Amino acid sequence: MTREAEIQERLDNAPERPWFVKRYDLELFVESPDMMLQANLGYVGNRPESQADLIANAPEDLEYLLAKLVRYKNAVAAIKNVAATKWDVDDLEDLSGYEAQVDAILEVELGESASE
């Protein structure tokens, strides 16, 4: 199983989302709506807000990054396919002169400008 598949499996098996940050008296928690997750991050005076925000948003952030990784892998495969079948390129490391075509493929595959 790939690392990406392992991460996706953990996301699929995680408690219901979205997770949220909740304060009880002087303690900060990250919780899931079904209460299957209730992580106590400790005393508010220790300033755990940034850790709570990181944990609460981790599932959505990971799903976003996994989806972006798939798009990048598809873009690289598309460039390799075009380079191998349509361009006069012997070495895929040397794509000089094909920058515009590479940028166009990346824009189609990624849905964003290649320079972003």
N, CA and C atoms as a LAMMPS dump frame, in Angstrom:
ITEM: TIMESTEP
0
ITEM: NUMBER OF ATOMS
348
ITEM: BOX BOUNDS ff ff ff
-5.0000000000000000e+02 5.0000000000000000e+02
-5.0000000000000000e+02 5.0000000000000000e+02
-5.0000000000000000e+02 5.0000000000000000e+02
ITEM: ATOMS id mol type element x y z
1 1 1 N 0.849 -1.168 0
2 1 2 C 0 0 0
3 1 3 C 0.903 1.242 0
4 2 1 N 0.554 2.221 -0.821
5 2 2 C 1.35 3.439 -0.888
6 2 3 C 1.112 4.304 0.347
7 3 1 N 2.017 5.219 0.574
8 3 2 C 1.857 6.138 1.705
9 3 3 C 0.58 6.949 1.539
10 4 1 N 0.301 7.369 0.286
11 4 2 C -0.918 8.13 0.032
12 4 3 C -2.157 7.315 0.364
13 5 1 N -2.156 6.037 0.005
14 5 2 C -3.29 5.158 0.302
15 5 3 C -3.448 4.961 1.812
16 6 1 N -2.336 4.861 2.518
17 6 2 C -2.394 4.725 3.973
18 6 3 C -3.016 5.971 4.609
19 7 1 N -2.607 7.137 4.127
20 7 2 C -3.164 8.394 4.652
21 7 3 C -4.655 8.46 4.361
22 8 1 N -5.035 8.103 3.129
23 8 2 C -6.451 8.131 2.766
24 8 3 C -7.257 7.161 3.624
25 9 1 N -6.703 5.994 3.897
26 9 2 C -7.399 5.011 4.744
27 9 3 C -7.607 5.568 6.15
28 10 1 N -6.589 6.229 6.692
29 10 2 C -6.747 6.824 8.027
30 10 3 C -7.817 7.915 8.004
31 11 1 N -7.845 8.705 6.933
32 11 2 C -8.883 9.733 6.818
33 11 3 C -10.272 9.111 6.734
34 12 1 N -10.376 8.038 5.962
35 12 2 C -11.669 7.368 5.801
36 12 3 C -12.17 6.788 7.114
37 13 1 N -11.25 6.392 7.991
38 13 2 C -11.622 5.77 9.264
39 13 3 C -11.651 6.747 10.437
40 14 1 N -11.375 8.009 10.167
41 14 2 C -11.355 9.019 11.233
42 14 3 C -12.781 9.34 11.685
43 15 1 N -12.907 9.907 12.877
44 15 2 C -14.236 10.309 13.35
45 15 3 C -14.899 11.317 12.413
46 16 1 N -16.207 11.41 12.559
47 16 2 C -17.016 12.331 11.747
48 16 3 C -16.395 13.725 11.743
49 17 1 N -16.511 14.394 10.621
50 17 2 C -15.975 15.741 10.479
51 17 3 C -17.098 16.701 10.136
52 18 1 N -16.907 17.977 10.264
53 18 2 C -15.658 18.673 10.59
54 18 3 C -15.358 18.633 12.085
55 19 1 N -14.076 18.677 12.404
56 19 2 C -13.66 18.772 13.791
57 19 3 C -13.662 20.242 14.18
58 20 1 N -13.81 20.503 15.451
59 20 2 C -13.879 21.886 15.896
60 20 3 C -13.158 22.048 17.22
61 21 1 N -12.803 23.271 17.509
62 21 2 C -12.116 23.614 18.749
63 21 3 C -13.165 24.111 19.733
64 22 1 N -13.088 23.599 20.947
65 22 2 C -14.056 23.99 21.973
66 22 3 C -13.307 24.235 23.285
67 23 1 N -13.755 25.253 23.994
68 23 2 C -13.141 25.582 25.274
69 23 3 C -14.095 25.222 26.394
70 24 1 N -13.589 24.478 27.362
71 24 2 C -14.329 24.16 28.583
72 24 3 C -13.552 24.777 29.739
73 25 1 N -14.127 25.763 30.34
74 25 2 C -13.455 26.49 31.427
75 25 3 C -12.074 26.95 30.961
76 26 1 N -11.025 26.388 31.52
77 26 2 C -9.666 26.823 31.175
78 26 3 C -8.912 25.804 30.327
79 27 1 N -9.633 24.841 29.733
80 27 2 C -8.986 23.839 28.892
81 27 3 C -9.517 23.933 27.464
82 28 1 N -8.664 23.587 26.532
83 28 2 C -9.012 23.635 25.117
84 28 3 C -9.06 22.212 24.566
85 29 1 N -10.115 21.913 23.803
86 29 2 C -10.31 20.588 23.229
87 29 3 C -10.509 20.689 21.722
88 30 1 N -10.157 19.607 21.025
89 30 2 C -10.57 19.407 19.64
90 30 3 C -11.547 18.249 19.679
91 31 1 N -12.738 18.464 19.086
92 31 2 C -13.789 17.449 19.153
93 31 3 C -14.392 17.219 17.782
94 32 1 N -14.96 16.023 17.632
95 32 2 C -15.738 15.712 16.437
96 32 3 C -17.217 15.826 16.79
97 33 1 N -18.078 16.041 15.789
98 33 2 C -19.512 16.18 16.079
99 33 3 C -20.103 14.976 16.8
100 34 1 N -19.592 13.773 16.497
101 34 2 C -20.125 12.571 17.14
102 34 3 C -19.443 12.28 18.478
103 35 1 N -18.504 13.154 18.884
104 35 2 C -17.758 13.036 20.143
105 35 3 C -16.86 11.799 20.197
106 36 1 N -16.613 11.168 19.048
107 36 2 C -15.671 10.041 19.011
108 36 3 C -14.236 10.558 19.156
109 37 1 N -14.038 11.831 18.865
110 37 2 C -12.754 12.487 19.086
111 37 3 C -12.967 13.574 20.116
112 38 1 N -12.181 13.52 21.177
113 38 2 C -12.204 14.57 22.185
114 38 3 C -10.779 14.659 22.734
115 39 1 N -9.982 15.492 22.079
116 39 2 C -8.577 15.636 22.438
117 39 3 C -8.386 16.861 23.32
118 40 1 N -7.905 16.634 24.528
119 40 2 C -7.652 17.72 25.473
120 40 3 C -6.252 18.262 25.201
121 41 1 N -6.193 19.539 24.787
122 41 2 C -4.91 20.16 24.491
123 41 3 C -4.362 20.952 25.663
124 42 1 N -5.044 20.894 26.752
125 42 2 C -4.497 21.468 27.969
126 42 3 C -4.995 22.856 28.313
127 43 1 N -4.305 23.421 29.259
128 43 2 C -4.647 24.702 29.871
129 43 3 C -4.515 25.837 28.857
130 44 1 N -5.529 26.661 28.775
131 44 2 C -5.561 27.782 27.836
132 44 3 C -4.37 28.714 28.048
133 45 1 N -3.911 28.852 29.272
134 45 2 C -2.771 29.718 29.566
135 45 3 C -1.485 29.277 28.884
136 46 1 N -1.426 28.022 28.477
137 46 2 C -0.251 27.513 27.755
138 46 3 C -0.324 27.802 26.259
139 47 1 N -1.375 28.483 25.84
140 47 2 C -1.577 28.945 24.473
141 47 3 C -1.595 27.807 23.437
142 48 1 N -2.455 26.814 23.611
143 48 2 C -2.525 25.702 22.651
144 48 3 C -3.406 25.985 21.431
145 49 1 N -3.809 27.244 21.218
146 49 2 C -4.75 27.564 20.147
147 49 3 C -4.232 27.148 18.767
148 50 1 N -2.954 27.398 18.5
149 50 2 C -2.422 27.064 17.169
150 50 3 C -2.389 25.549 16.961
151 51 1 N -2.073 24.793 17.994
152 51 2 C -2.092 23.339 17.88
153 51 3 C -3.513 22.837 17.661
154 52 1 N -4.459 23.451 18.372
155 52 2 C -5.862 23.055 18.225
156 52 3 C -6.339 23.322 16.809
157 53 1 N -5.976 24.462 16.259
158 53 2 C -6.366 24.816 14.899
159 53 3 C -5.751 23.841 13.895
160 54 1 N -4.493 23.489 14.096
161 54 2 C -3.829 22.525 13.214
162 54 3 C -4.543 21.175 13.235
163 55 1 N -4.825 20.666 14.418
164 55 2 C -5.472 19.358 14.547
165 55 3 C -6.891 19.391 13.982
166 56 1 N -7.64 20.435 14.308
167 56 2 C -9.034 20.514 13.869
168 56 3 C -9.14 20.572 12.348
169 57 1 N -8.172 21.189 11.686
170 57 2 C -8.215 21.337 10.228
171 57 3 C -7.436 20.272 9.47
172 58 1 N -6.733 19.401 10.168
173 58 2 C -5.879 18.413 9.519
174 58 3 C -6.614 17.518 8.513
175 59 1 N -7.777 16.971 8.817
176 59 2 C -8.426 16.094 7.839
177 59 3 C -8.717 16.792 6.509
178 60 1 N -9.285 17.982 6.567
179 60 2 C -9.59 18.702 5.331
180 60 3 C -8.312 19.114 4.608
181 61 1 N -7.298 19.518 5.367
182 61 2 C -6.027 19.9 4.753
183 61 3 C -5.386 18.702 4.057
184 62 1 N -5.425 17.544 4.697
185 62 2 C -4.853 16.335 4.084
186 62 3 C -5.621 15.919 2.835
187 63 1 N -6.938 15.991 2.878
188 63 2 C -7.734 15.645 1.693
189 63 3 C -7.421 16.588 0.534
190 64 1 N -7.27 17.87 0.824
191 64 2 C -6.915 18.848 -0.205
192 64 3 C -5.554 18.507 -0.823
193 65 1 N -4.569 18.235 0.035
194 65 2 C -3.224 17.944 -0.469
195 65 3 C -3.163 16.622 -1.232
196 66 1 N -3.896 15.611 -0.786
197 66 2 C -3.932 14.342 -1.521
198 66 3 C -4.548 14.532 -2.906
199 67 1 N -5.616 15.302 -2.987
200 67 2 C -6.249 15.563 -4.288
201 67 3 C -5.304 16.337 -5.2
202 68 1 N -4.585 17.292 -4.633
203 68 2 C -3.631 18.066 -5.434
204 68 3 C -2.488 17.172 -5.911
205 69 1 N -2.045 16.252 -5.074
206 69 2 C -0.99 15.315 -5.47
207 69 3 C -1.431 14.463 -6.655
208 70 1 N -2.662 13.994 -6.636
209 70 2 C -3.199 13.207 -7.757
210 70 3 C -3.188 14.044 -9.031
211 71 1 N -3.619 15.309 -8.926
212 71 2 C -3.619 16.183 -10.107
213 71 3 C -2.203 16.377 -10.64
214 72 1 N -1.22 16.561 -9.768
215 72 2 C 0.165 16.725 -10.214
216 72 3 C 0.686 15.45 -10.873
217 73 1 N 0.375 14.313 -10.29
218 73 2 C 0.816 13.046 -10.902
219 73 3 C 0.19 12.866 -12.283
220 74 1 N -1.08 13.22 -12.422
221 74 2 C -1.742 13.137 -13.729
222 74 3 C -1.103 14.094 -14.722
223 75 1 N -0.741 15.276 -14.273
224 75 2 C -0.109 16.256 -15.153
225 75 3 C 1.249 15.764 -15.632
226 76 1 N 2.031 15.206 -14.735
227 76 2 C 3.341 14.671 -15.121
228 76 3 C 3.17 13.525 -16.117
229 77 1 N 2.209 12.643 -15.876
230 77 2 C 1.957 11.53 -16.807
231 77 3 C 1.535 12.059 -18.171
232 78 1 N 0.702 13.089 -18.187
233 78 2 C 0.261 13.671 -19.466
234 78 3 C 1.432 14.282 -20.215
235 79 1 N 2.301 14.984 -19.518
236 79 2 C 3.47 15.581 -20.166
237 79 3 C 4.378 14.492 -20.724
238 80 1 N 4.617 13.455 -19.945
239 80 2 C 5.459 12.358 -20.425
240 80 3 C 4.844 11.687 -21.647
241 81 1 N 3.529 11.511 -21.633
242 81 2 C 2.845 10.878 -22.758
243 81 3 C 2.976 11.723 -24.02
244 82 1 N 2.723 13.015 -23.893
245 82 2 C 2.842 13.897 -25.054
246 82 3 C 4.283 13.957 -25.536
247 83 1 N 5.217 14.055 -24.606
248 83 2 C 6.625 14.126 -24.984
249 83 3 C 7.063 12.859 -25.711
250 84 1 N 6.569 11.719 -25.251
251 84 2 C 6.973 10.448 -25.851
252 84 3 C 6.312 10.202 -27.206
253 85 1 N 5.136 10.77 -27.429
254 85 2 C 4.402 10.44 -28.654
255 85 3 C 4.36 11.546 -29.693
256 86 1 N 4.468 12.806 -29.279
257 86 2 C 4.242 13.89 -30.233
258 86 3 C 5.424 14.826 -30.413
259 87 1 N 6.281 14.92 -29.429
260 87 2 C 7.382 15.859 -29.528
261 87 3 C 8.634 15.115 -29.927
262 88 1 N 9.541 15.839 -30.537
263 88 2 C 10.832 15.272 -30.916
264 88 3 C 11.794 15.432 -29.735
265 89 1 N 11.543 14.626 -28.696
266 89 2 C 12.346 14.714 -27.478
267 89 3 C 12.887 13.323 -27.166
268 90 1 N 14.197 13.21 -27.143
269 90 2 C 14.817 11.929 -26.803
270 90 3 C 14.967 11.769 -25.298
271 91 1 N 15.213 12.862 -24.619
272 91 2 C 15.453 12.839 -23.183
273 91 3 C 14.408 13.725 -22.514
274 92 1 N 13.559 13.138 -21.667
275 92 2 C 12.495 13.913 -21.026
276 92 3 C 13.029 14.987 -20.091
277 93 1 N 14.31 14.931 -19.772
278 93 2 C 14.91 15.972 -18.948
279 93 3 C 15.094 17.257 -19.752
280 94 1 N 15.187 17.136 -21.083
281 94 2 C 15.428 18.304 -21.934
282 94 3 C 14.152 18.649 -22.692
283 95 1 N 13.337 19.474 -22.079
284 95 2 C 12.098 19.907 -22.719
285 95 3 C 12.193 21.365 -23.156
286 96 1 N 13.429 21.854 -23.31
287 96 2 C 13.589 23.242 -23.738
288 96 3 C 12.942 23.415 -25.108
289 97 1 N 12.27 24.522 -25.268
290 97 2 C 11.546 24.785 -26.502
291 97 3 C 10.101 24.331 -26.434
292 98 1 N 9.749 23.6 -25.39
293 98 2 C 8.382 23.084 -25.252
294 98 3 C 7.679 23.679 -24.03
295 99 1 N 8.232 24.773 -23.479
296 99 2 C 7.679 25.35 -22.255
297 99 3 C 6.207 25.719 -22.395
298 100 1 N 5.825 26.304 -23.532
299 100 2 C 4.427 26.714 -23.717
300 100 3 C 3.496 25.518 -23.713
301 101 1 N 3.917 24.432 -24.363
302 101 2 C 3.088 23.236 -24.394
303 101 3 C 2.989 22.61 -22.998
304 102 1 N 4.102 22.585 -22.273
305 102 2 C 4.095 22.047 -20.905
306 102 3 C 3.167 22.882 -20.033
307 103 1 N 3.273 24.219 -20.141
308 103 2 C 2.402 25.092 -19.349
309 103 3 C 0.933 24.847 -19.683
310 104 1 N 0.619 24.655 -20.96
311 104 2 C -0.773 24.419 -21.362
312 104 3 C -1.288 23.102 -20.782
313 105 1 N -0.477 22.064 -20.813
314 105 2 C -0.882 20.768 -20.245
315 105 3 C -1.094 20.907 -18.742
316 106 1 N -0.179 21.582 -18.063
317 106 2 C -0.323 21.762 -16.619
318 106 3 C -1.593 22.54 -16.289
319 107 1 N -1.878 23.558 -17.085
320 107 2 C -3.083 24.347 -16.826
321 107 3 C -4.334 23.498 -16.988
322 108 1 N -4.374 22.634 -18.002
323 108 2 C -5.532 21.762 -18.214
324 108 3 C -5.623 20.721 -17.097
325 109 1 N -4.511 20.087 -16.788
326 109 2 C -4.515 19 -15.799
327 109 3 C -4.716 19.486 -14.37
328 110 1 N -4.144 20.649 -14.055
329 110 2 C -4.191 21.132 -12.678
330 110 3 C -5.292 22.14 -12.44
331 111 1 N -5.819 22.69 -13.513
332 111 2 C -6.85 23.697 -13.353
333 111 3 C -6.309 25 -12.792
334 112 1 N -5.026 25.218 -12.977
335 112 2 C -4.413 26.44 -12.484
336 112 3 C -3.224 26.773 -13.36
337 113 1 N -2.763 27.983 -13.263
338 113 2 C -1.603 28.401 -14.039
339 113 3 C -0.374 27.64 -13.569
340 114 1 N 0.479 27.245 -14.478
341 114 2 C 1.687 26.491 -14.138
342 114 3 C 2.635 27.313 -13.274
343 115 1 N 2.545 28.622 -13.362
344 115 2 C 3.455 29.477 -12.595
345 115 3 C 3.009 29.68 -11.156
346 116 1 N 1.825 29.215 -10.769
347 116 2 C 1.329 29.401 -9.39
348 116 3 C 2.015 28.471 -8.429
